[in-house]
């Protein structure tokens, strides 16, 4: 197994655990908003540094 595959699995698991934690604490809306903002920022930066 390559290191990239291990990293991908770990990030996926941490994302799921973060979602579960947000549901428990009742902060799903904040999490969804932050994730959307992060994806938008990532796309803008990707275009900027292409």
N, C-alpha and C positions, 0 to 999 in steps of 0.2 A: 504494500500500500504506500502510495506516495504521500509526501508531507502536505501537498496541496489538497488531497482528498481528505486527510485527517482534519485540516484547517476548515474545510468546507463543512464537514460534519459538525465540528465543534461550534462554528458560527450559527449553523441551522438550529442546533439544540439550544444554544443560548438565546436565540430569537424566540423560540417557542416558549422557553422558560420565562422570558420577559413578558410575553403575551399572557401567560397564565398568571403571573404576578400582578399585572395590570388589571386583569379581571377580578382577582381577589381583592385588590385595593380600590376597585371602582374607578380607575383612571384610564379607561380604554380610549376615551375621546382624545385625551392629551397625547397618548401614545400614537394613535392613528395620525393625528395632526403632525406630530414630530417626524413620523416616518415619511409622510407625504412631503414635508418640507425638505427632509434629507435627500429624498430621491430627486426632487426638483433641483436642489442645489448641485447634486452630483451630475445631473444631466447638463446643467449650465456650465459647470467647470469642465466637463468632458468636451463640450463644443469649443470652449475658450482655448483649451490647450491641445487641440487637435493638430 
